Amino acid sequence: MAAPAGFRPAAVLVAFAPDGRLLLTVRTANLPSHAGQIAFPGGRLEPGETPEQAALREAWEEVQLDPQQAHPLGRLPAVLSPHGFHVTPVLAWLDAWPRLQPSPDEVAEVLWVPLAELAAAPSWSELRERGGLRREVWHYPWRGRDVWGLTANVLHDLLEKVCGSGLRPPTRG
């Protein structure tokens, strides 16, 4: 699906390690936006790129994930960002544990997060408005950190697909 008018196309890589943990990053504190936040590797699409190509390219640029190790499985529904992006989450399976090297300009830390821990977390959501976009923003506490915003919204969609809406307890909002 093409990005809605006024939104730029982007993609994130939702990569699963051989044991099922998710690859997430902590953005460096000096970035102009989303500094210090937990995020999936990703970014805007270059002209002519597919979401899969962009997600793999960005993962290479951010943590040097070899694109040959990541096998795309499909996509989750696109998510709109209040920063003007139409983000397509690309699911991928890593066939081996990668040797990652975070880009010091973008990534402060690499996290391997067990999906079961996120599914068990006492998640909650809030309504936020920014740039004329009103949206539900999810939060997933994980080991003393707050995974929130677009990343948590993608996680919420993923958990709904994996666990089903009937398996999640009601959350505060």
Number of C-alpha atoms within 10 A of each C-alpha: 8 9 16 12 8 9 16 17 25 26 28 26 30 27 27 23 19 13 11 15 16 22 20 22 23 21 26 20 15 12 12 7 11 14 15 17 20 25 24 29 29 25 22 19 21 13 8 8 14 14 24 23 18 25 31 29 22 23 26 19 17 24 21 17 22 16 16 9 15 21 17 19 12 10 18 16 13 20 18 21 18 18 12 17 20 23 26 29 28 25 20 22 17 22 14 11 12 15 10 14 15 21 16 12 12 20 24 18 17 20 14 14 18 16 17 12 14 19 19 13 14 16 23 16 18 12 10 13 11 10 9 8 13 11 17 15 19 23 22 24 17 16 10 6 11 15 22 21 23 21 23 23 21 23 25 20 18 20 18 15 11 12 13 11 13 8 11 14 10 11 11 9 11
